[in-house]
Amino acid sequence: MDYLIHDLVSSAARRHADATAVVCEGEQLSYAALDQKVNEVATGLVAAGLRKHDRVAIYLTKKTENVLGMFGTARAGGIFVPVNPVLKAPQVGHILGDSGARVLITTSDRLRSLGAVLDSCPKLALIVLVDDKEPDVGLADGTRALGWTELLGGGRADPHRVVDIDVAAILYTSGSTGNPKGVVLSHRNMLAGAESVATYLENTHTDRLLAVLPFSFDVGFSQLSTAFCTGATVVLHDYFLPKDLVKIVEKERINCITGVPPLWMQIADQQWPEAIGSQIRMFANTGGKMPQPLLQRLRDHFPKARPFLMYGLTEAFRSTYLPPEEADKRPDSIGKAIPNAEILVVREDGSICDDDESGELVHRGALVSLGYWNDPERTAERFKPVPEVACRGMHEELAVWSGDVVKRDKDGFLYFIGRKDGMIKTSGYRVSPTEVEETAFASGFVSEAVAIGVEDDRLGQKIVLVATPASSAKEEADALSAYMRGNLPAFMVPARIEWRESLPRNPNGKIDRKVLEQELVSHHDN
């Protein structure tokens, strides 16, 4: 029986030793080879000084070393921290500093891009460069660099012993108050998620999954864990051009794809030869609502595929899915609870809502994470006791109070209404308005700024920044745009910057976001 997340690899190696586990840029690793290399990374990290529960940040594109780094860290008894490769130095520096990472696995080019932010990471003791190059940036006293080959071929030391309730990973997700917050996941959380998702998606060892989403995104990591859970093959692909997807689906005989609405929009725009489209057996959507016309276009491209429309929280991995047979009957529904989870709709006082009554979505069960890293205050706000009517156990159980407003119909199907905290949902990411605004302030070009999400067919929401200039200089508009592009990942850069002489205020003198939202929505509708 699997108890730890890395057990998925070793047990699959026992059942399917010669089967292909991972494909990356044409190179293949069998489950037996994957298991061996994961062990080499684990023992190499411990020999290099990794202590139990040390955090290992992995800042790489989607490559085999990324997979080995995560699962090798888990097997070593450490905690892996996958960093989205599209993030820029300020966000990466925050994650390294906040997590207290002692090890960073990256490339020499990426290390160079981090520059001065490394000074804000005092706990960083070891940098592993997968391209085996010498670092060309100065390292702080007490920090040393090691090549990937040296790590795998160096000394050996026994991994630290951990149990299923120990922390396995920290996934960083945007918070409503600014900087990303780290969601703490145990081995038990991640295993329960893998088994649940593999169950309702009906994955088997014959599947070939396309991993196109970042591993720092819970559903991106799920492409690995569900594949390893069932002995399937996962094909790693760094997405650049939409037409590349058609080629890789054909070349690698992909039959399972999971994406977010902006990706599906681009996939739907491609020409899919019938023979290629017909090999897809399922496709799954997460990170935002899939419009019905888009769903129909994908069905036309993939006539044999079953569509799974999903909703999830990083704090609980996945929460609901809509069975494919319900997609036509209830296209606006986010479905029902996934296996081994219970989803409640709760009033402000903690009582359960009636049918068709709006309330907060509360997720209970084995997938509920351990809270936010090093942040007891925000953990207490989001992770609260399960309503008494739902749990009659002898111990206090914590659930995730999502901040999402939903309703449940008489048949038990759930429908998303909106967010309570003003987060912007764009390109499958939850983006903090505060983080966008703080970046604008840091530019020196604005005196006031408000980031607002406006509905968009392709992105879910697009980010509009409404700002007052710090001076009357005309060139500030272009300069601010350039600054935002240089300091934020592409998905966080405002689609439009709207300059105003002043911003609306409420009676307390604060900027009235509601009025701005209404004005922008009205402008968008017209």
C-alpha positions in Angstrom: 0.0 0.0 0.0 1.2 3.5 -0.8 1.5 5.8 2.2 3.9 8.5 0.9 3.8 10.5 -2.4 7.0 9.0 -3.7 5.7 5.5 -3.0 3.6 6.0 -6.2 6.9 5.7 -8.2 8.3 2.7 -6.4 5.0 0.7 -6.5 4.5 1.5 -10.2 8.0 0.3 -10.8 7.2 -3.0 -9.2 4.0 -3.4 -11.3 5.1 -1.8 -14.6 8.9 -1.8 -14.5 9.5 -1.6 -18.2 6.5 0.6 -19.0 7.3 4.2 -20.0 6.7 6.6 -17.1 8.0 10.0 -18.4 8.6 11.3 -21.8 10.4 14.7 -22.3 11.7 16.0 -25.6 11.7 12.5 -27.1 13.6 10.9 -24.3 11.9 8.2 -22.2 12.3 6.9 -18.7 10.8 3.6 -17.7 9.3 3.2 -14.3 12.3 1.2 -13.2 14.7 3.9 -14.4 12.5 6.6 -12.8 12.5 4.9 -9.5 16.3 4.4 -9.6 16.9 8.1 -10.4 14.5 9.3 -7.8 16.5 7.3 -5.3 19.8 8.8 -6.6 18.5 12.3 -6.1 17.2 11.5 -2.6 20.4 9.9 -1.3 22.4 12.6 -3.1 20.5 15.4 -1.4 20.9 13.8 2.1 24.6 13.2 1.4 24.9 16.9 0.5 23.4 17.9 3.8 19.7 17.9 3.4 18.0 17.6 6.8 14.6 16.2 7.5 11.8 18.7 6.4 14.3 21.1 4.7 12.6 22.9 1.9 13.9 22.4 -1.7 12.8 25.0 -4.2 12.7 23.8 -7.8 12.8 26.6 -10.4 12.8 24.8 -13.8 10.8 24.5 -16.9 8.9 21.3 -17.5 11.7 18.8 -17.7 12.7 15.4 -16.3 15.0 17.0 -13.7 11.9 18.9 -12.3 10.1 15.6 -11.7 13.2 13.9 -10.2 13.8 16.9 -8.0 10.3 16.9 -6.5 9.9 13.2 -6.0 13.6 12.8 -4.9 13.1 15.5 -2.3 10.0 13.8 -1.0 11.9 10.4 -0.8 14.8 12.1 1.0 12.4 13.4 3.7 12.5 17.0 2.6 9.7 19.3 1.4 9.6 20.3 -2.3 8.5 23.8 -3.3 7.8 23.9 -7.1 8.2 27.4 -8.5 6.3 28.5 -11.6 8.9 29.0 -14.3 7.1 32.1 -15.6 7.6 34.0 -12.4 10.1 36.9 -12.3 12.8 37.5 -9.7 10.7 39.4 -7.2 8.1 36.6 -6.9 10.8 33.9 -6.8 12.7 35.7 -4.2 9.6 36.0 -2.0 8.9 32.2 -2.3 12.6 31.3 -1.5 12.6 33.6 1.5 9.2 32.8 2.8 9.6 29.1 2.5 13.1 29.3 4.1 14.4 27.1 1.3 17.9 25.6 2.0 18.2 24.1 -1.5 17.5 25.5 -4.9 17.4 23.3 -8.0 17.6 25.4 -11.2 19.8 26.3 -14.2 22.7 28.7 -14.5 20.6 31.1 -16.7 17.8 31.1 -14.2 20.1 31.6 -11.3 21.6 34.6 -13.1 18.1 36.1 -13.6 17.5 36.0 -9.8 20.4 38.4 -9.2 20.1 40.4 -6.1 17.1 38.6 -4.7 19.4 35.8 -3.5 20.6 38.3 -0.8 17.1 38.0 0.7 17.4 34.2 1.1 19.7 33.8 4.0 18.9 30.1 4.6 19.9 29.1 1.1 22.8 26.7 1.6 23.0 24.7 -1.6 22.3 25.4 -5.3 22.0 22.5 -7.7 22.5 23.4 -11.3 20.9 20.8 -13.7 23.0 22.1 -16.7 26.2 21.3 -14.8 27.6 24.7 -15.4 29.6 26.9 -13.0 27.5 29.7 -11.4 28.4 33.1 -12.9 26.9 35.1 -10.0 28.4 35.6 -6.6 27.1 33.3 -3.9 26.7 34.3 -0.3 29.1 33.0 2.3 27.8 29.5 3.4 26.1 28.9 0.0 27.7 26.3 -2.3 26.9 25.1 -5.8 26.7 21.6 -7.1 26.2 20.1 -10.5 23.4 17.7 -11.3 25.8 15.0 -12.3 27.7 15.4 -9.1 24.6 15.2 -7.1 23.4 12.0 -8.7 26.9 10.4 -8.7 28.2 11.7 -5.4 28.0 10.3 -1.9 25.1 8.2 -0.6 23.2 8.6 2.7 20.0 7.0 3.9 16.8 9.1 3.4 15.1 10.5 6.5 12.1 8.6 7.8 8.8 10.4 7.4 5.1 9.4 7.8 2.0 10.2 5.9 1.0 13.2 8.0 4.4 14.9 7.4 4.6 17.8 5.0 5.5 16.8 1.4 5.2 20.0 -0.5 4.4 23.7 -0.4 2.5 25.1 -3.3 2.4 28.9 -3.6 -0.8 30.6 -4.7 -1.8 34.3 -4.8 -3.4 35.7 -1.7 -6.0 38.5 -1.4 -3.6 40.6 0.6 -0.6 40.6 -1.7 2.4 38.2 -1.8 1.7 34.6 -2.6 1.0 32.3 0.3 2.3 28.8 0.7 -0.3 26.0 0.9 1.1 23.2 3.0 0.3 19.7 1.7 1.0 16.4 3.5 1.9 13.1 1.9 -1.6 11.9 2.8 -3.2 15.0 1.1 -1.3 14.4 -2.1 -1.9 10.6 -2.2 -5.6 11.1 -1.5 -5.8 13.6 -4.4 -4.0 11.3 -6.8 -6.2 8.4 -6.0 -9.4 10.4 -6.1 -8.7 12.2 -9.4 -7.4 9.0 -11.1 -10.7 7.3 -10.0 -13.2 9.7 -11.5 -11.1 10.3 -14.6 -10.9 6.5 -15.0 -7.2 6.6 -15.6 -5.4 3.3 -16.4 -1.9 2.2 -17.3 -2.7 2.5 -21.0 -3.3 6.2 -20.8 -0.8 8.8 -22.1 -1.3 12.1 -20.3 -0.1 15.5 -21.6 1.5 17.6 -18.8 1.2 21.1 -20.2 0.4 23.1 -17.0 3.1 24.1 -14.5 3.8 21.7 -11.6 3.4 24.6 -9.2 -0.3 24.5 -10.1 -2.1 21.7 -8.2 -3.7 20.3 -11.3 -0.4 20.5 -13.1 1.3 18.4 -10.5 -1.8 16.1 -10.6 -0.8 15.0 -14.2 2.3 13.4 -12.6 0.6 11.9 -9.5 -2.4 10.4 -11.3 -0.2 9.0 -14.0 2.1 7.3 -11.5 -0.9 6.2 -9.4 -2.1 4.1 -12.4 1.2 3.3 -14.2 0.3 5.6 -17.1 2.7 7.6 -19.2 3.0 11.3 -18.7 4.5 13.4 -21.5 6.1 16.7 -20.4 5.6 19.7 -22.7 6.5 23.3 -22.3 3.8 25.1 -24.2 4.8 27.8 -26.6 2.8 27.7 -29.8 -0.7 26.3 -30.2 0.2 24.3 -33.3 2.9 22.5 -31.3 0.1 20.8 -29.3 -1.3 19.2 -32.4 2.1 17.8 -33.3 2.9 16.4 -29.8 -0.5 14.8 -29.4 0.1 13.0 -32.7 3.7 12.1 -32.1 3.2 10.9 -28.5 -0.2 9.3 -29.0 -1.8 11.5 -26.3 -5.2 10.5 -25.2 -5.8 12.6 -22.0 -5.4 16.4 -21.8 -6.2 18.7 -18.9 -6.1 22.5 -19.4 -7.5 25.9 -18.4 -9.9 27.9 -20.6 -7.3 30.2 -22.3 -5.4 27.0 -23.4 -8.6 25.4 -24.6 -9.4 28.5 -26.6 -6.2 28.1 -28.5 -6.5 24.4 -28.9 -10.0 24.9 -30.3 -8.6 27.3 -32.9 -6.3 24.6 -34.4 -6.9 22.3 -37.3 -7.2 18.8 -35.8 -7.0 16.0 -38.4 -9.7 13.4 -37.7 -7.3 10.7 -37.0 -5.5 12.7 -34.3 -8.7 14.2 -32.7 -10.2 10.7 -32.5 -7.5 9.4 -30.3 -8.4 11.7 -27.4 -10.5 9.7 -24.9 -11.0 12.5 -22.3 -10.3 16.2 -21.7 -10.7 18.0 -18.5 -11.1 21.7 -17.7 -10.2 23.6 -14.5 -9.3 27.1 -13.5 -12.5 28.8 -14.7 -15.8 28.2 -16.5 -15.7 26.7 -19.9 -18.1 28.5 -22.2 -20.6 26.2 -23.9 -19.6 27.2 -27.5 -16.0 26.3 -26.6 -17.0 23.0 -25.2 -18.9 22.2 -28.4 -15.9 23.1 -30.6 -13.7 20.8 -28.6 -16.2 18.0 -28.9 -16.2 18.5 -32.6 -12.4 18.2 -32.6 -12.4 15.2 -30.2 -15.6 13.2 -31.1 -14.7 10.2 -28.9 -13.6 12.2 -25.9 -15.5 12.5 -22.6 -15.4 16.1 -21.1 -14.7 16.5 -17.4 -15.4 20.0 -16.1 -13.7 20.5 -12.7 -13.4 23.0 -9.9 -10.6 23.0 -7.3 -8.8 24.8 -4.5 -5.1 24.7 -4.0 -6.0 24.4 -0.3 -7.8 21.1 -1.0 -6.3 20.0 -4.4 -9.6 19.2 -6.2 -13.2 19.7 -4.9 -15.8 18.9 -7.6 -16.3 17.6 -11.1 -19.2 17.4 -13.4 -19.7 13.9 -14.9 -19.5 14.0 -18.7 -23.1 12.8 -19.1 -24.3 15.9 -17.3 -22.3 18.4 -19.4 -25.3 19.1 -21.8 -28.0 19.1 -19.1 -26.1 21.3 -16.6 -23.5 23.3 -18.5 -23.2 25.9 -15.8 -22.6 23.5 -13.0 -19.3 22.7 -11.3 -20.7 19.3 -10.4 -20.6 17.3 -7.2 -17.8 16.4 -4.7 -15.0 14.2 -6.0 -14.5 10.8 -4.4 -13.3 11.0 -0.7 -14.5 14.6 -0.2 -17.7 16.3 1.1 -18.7 19.7 -0.2 -21.0 21.8 2.0 -22.8 25.1 1.3 -22.9 27.1 4.5 -24.4 30.3 5.8 -22.5 32.9 7.7 -23.6 31.4 11.0 -22.3 27.9 10.0 -25.7 26.4 9.3 -26.3 24.5 6.0 -28.0 26.3 3.2 -31.2 25.1 1.7 -31.5 24.1 -2.0 -30.9 27.1 -4.4 -29.7 29.3 -1.5 -26.3 30.9 -1.9 -23.6 30.3 0.7 -19.9 29.6 1.1 -18.4 26.4 -0.3 -16.8 24.4 2.5 -14.6 21.4 1.7 -14.0 18.6 4.2 -12.1 15.3 3.9 -8.7 13.8 3.4 -7.6 16.4 0.7 -7.8 19.3 3.1 -4.3 20.7 3.4 -2.5 21.6 6.6 -2.8 25.4 6.2 -0.6 28.2 5.1 3.2 28.0 5.6 4.3 30.2 8.5 1.1 32.1 8.6 -1.2 31.1 11.5 -3.4 34.2 11.1 -4.4 33.5 7.5 -4.6 29.8 8.3 -7.1 30.5 11.1 -9.2 32.6 8.7 -9.5 29.9 6.0 -9.2 26.6 7.9 -12.0 26.4 10.5 -14.0 23.6 12.2 -16.5 21.7 10.2 -20.1 22.7 10.8 -21.4 20.5 13.6 -24.3 19.2 11.6 -21.8 17.6 9.1 -19.4 16.0 11.6 -20.4 14.0 14.7 -16.8 12.7 15.4 -15.0 12.8 18.7 -12.3 15.2 17.5 -12.4 18.7 16.0 -12.0 18.5 12.2 -10.8 21.4 10.2 -12.3 22.2 6.7 -11.4 24.7 4.0 -13.8 27.6 4.0 -13.1 28.5 0.4 -14.3 32.1 0.1 -16.3 31.1 -3.0 -20.0 31.6 -3.0 -22.0 28.8 -4.6 -25.5 27.3 -4.5 -26.7 23.7 -4.7 -29.8 22.6 -6.6 -32.4 20.0 -5.5 -30.4 17.3 -7.3 -27.2 18.1 -5.4 -25.3 19.9 -8.2 -23.3 22.9 -7.4 -23.1 26.3 -9.2 -20.4 28.9 -8.8 -21.7 32.4 -8.0 -18.6 34.5 -7.2 -15.7 35.3 -4.9 -16.0 36.9 -1.4 -12.5 38.4 -1.4 -12.1 40.2 -4.7 -9.5 37.9 -6.2 -9.1 38.0 -10.0 -9.3 34.7 -11.8 -7.4 34.9 -15.1 -5.8 32.3 -17.3 -6.5 29.7 -14.7 -4.7 31.6 -12.0 -6.0 33.4 -8.9 -4.3 36.8 -8.9 -4.1 39.1 -6.0 -5.2 42.7 -6.9 -2.9 43.9 -4.1 0.2 42.3 -5.6 -0.5 44.0 -9.0 -1.2 47.3 -7.3 2.0 47.1 -5.2 4.1 46.5 -8.3 2.5 49.6 -9.9 3.4 51.7 -6.8 6.9 50.4 -6.8 7.4 51.8 -10.3 7.2 55.3 -9.0 4.8 56.3 -11.9 1.5 56.2 -10.0 0.1 57.8 -6.9 -2.9 55.6 -6.6 -3.8 52.3 -8.4 -6.6 49.7 -8.4 -6.5 46.4 -10.2 -9.9 45.0 -11.2 -10.9 41.9 -13.0 -13.2 42.3 -16.0 -15.0 39.4 -17.7 -13.2 38.1 -20.8 -14.2 35.3 -23.1 -10.6 34.0 -23.5 -9.0 34.6 -20.1 -12.0 34.3 -17.7 -11.2 37.8 -16.5 -8.7 40.3 -17.8 -6.8 42.6 -15.5 -7.5 46.4 -15.8 -5.3 48.8 -13.8 -7.0 52.1 -13.0 -4.4 54.6 -11.9 -3.6 58.2 -11.2 -0.2 59.4 -12.3 2.5 60.5 -9.9 3.1 63.5 -12.2 1.7 64.8 -15.5 4.4 63.2 -17.7 2.8 61.7 -20.8 5.5 59.1 -21.2 4.6 57.4 -17.9 2.0 55.2 -19.5 4.5 53.3 -21.7 7.1 53.3 -18.9 4.6 51.8 -16.4 3.6 49.1 -18.9 7.2 48.2 -19.5 7.9 48.1 -15.7 4.9 45.8 -15.1 6.1 43.4 -17.8 9.6 43.3 -16.4 8.5 42.6 -12.8 5.4 40.4 -13.1 4.7 37.1 -14.9 2.7 37.5 -18.1 -0.6 36.3 -16.6 -0.4 39.1 -14.0 0.4 42.0 -16.3 -2.7 44.3 -16.8 -4.3 44.0 -20.2 -5.1 47.7 -20.0 -4.0 50.6 -18.0 -6.6 53.4 -17.6 -5.3 56.7 -16.4 -7.6 59.1 -14.4 -7.1 62.4 -12.6 -8.8 61.0 -9.5 -10.5 57.8 -8.3 -14.0 57.5 -6.7 -14.2 57.5 -2.9 -16.7 56.0 -0.5 -17.9 58.0 2.6 -14.9 56.9 4.6 -12.5 58.4 2.1 -11.3 55.0 0.8 -11.2 54.2 -2.9 -14.6 52.8 -3.9 -13.7 49.6 -5.8 -17.4 48.7 -6.3 -18.0 51.9 -8.3 -14.9 51.3 -10.4 -16.0 47.7 -11.0 -19.4 48.9 -12.1 -17.9 51.5 -14.4 -15.6 49.0 -16.1 -18.3 46.4 -16.5 -20.6 49.0 -18.0 -17.8 50.1 -20.4 -17.1 46.5 -21.3 -20.7 45.8 -22.0 -21.0 48.8 -24.3 
